[in-house]
């Protein structure tokens, strides 16, 4: 059905998708900017096309260039990876209009989930528990009435939001007017849309997300959860599956709620339903309609290749697994290795002078980096992901400690030392952390 896939991305995720294509006997086309001519994804693809200069908007975000690259190479499908055009409904539509398969959900589903109010209303209608809050958009003149009804503290969020921009807490009535005004100004600046809505503010939640895959014809499964609470400024740092906070019953219950919702929606492709989790309750916040950076920890505990499933359902082949066949085995942790200073998180592009990836049982390294590779300064600083699996969380942590000692990346600064710190921390060992833990820890240890 699909015989050649163009990968509209770069870095480790382009490699990740390439590997799945090769296993399925599908030809691959890499695209790259002039800054990425010597990147690993270009070397390993069957063909490659240069699509423009370094700035993303001129290359990896340039829809016309990507469609042209499909026409030139005869690619019949596009995998968007994550970021860039992966959640761009217009891109999905343009590809379909050119008879090119978009490996992802329908443009309509991307659009619904891209608008946070519509996403939340849809989730609620599908039976997913949501955070108590306003019924849709809140105008400044109604803010006080709505906030009193919800009860303080409240959180004002941008409809077009995501990533925490345009988000403001109002702890009491005195804070409200300013919080609403600031949220609207920030939302307008960031998204060109000043619409905001309001929610009950959860003060110490964990961020737990459920991985789902649907076939677009009414069948869907869940692959358990990932705990992504360890983050700094909305950038995830360390993710684990399963969540240290959940037991089997909780996992299967919330997972089934999400799978049933995706069946009703006739969702196609991989997706993630994001929740805040506090005091034993789940509260939907957003849905991502793409493969996520941290998908390998789910693959580690289920043995299911999520990119294979994406390609299968995109070509109408259906899911390879039934819910009852999915077995959750052991524990996995992902460390995001960024080319950044491990204390200040300032990007550190440059040439890698020495690179040695660890190996052994239960170890996976997804990275396009190699000795002599020059990290360009134009893109995000993720240069690799270290994924460690063990039969238990304790075994996984012991293995991670060994593996971190083995990993060598010289010539640039990386976040590896941060993980050396976390692996020796008692709260982390106990799984005792929430979404604010890492920022508090960094502040406390920088004095
Ligand atoms: C919240 C919240 C507390 N209460 N909603 C941040 C980004 C956006 N995706 C949702 N976010 C939050 N929504 C309510 N009602 C706290 C956050 C939040 C957060 C969520 C997930 C991961 C990290 C976070 C860091 C700060 C705030």
Boltz pocket constraint, residues with backbone or C-beta under 6 A from the ligand:
constraints:
  - pocket:
      binder: B
      contacts: [[A, 131], [A, 155], [A, 162], [A, 163], [A, 164], [A, 167], [A, 199], [A, 200], [A, 201], [A, 202], [A, 203], [A, 207], [A, 228], [A, 229], [A, 231], [A, 234], [A, 276], [A, 285], [A, 286], [A, 435]]
      max_distance: 6.0
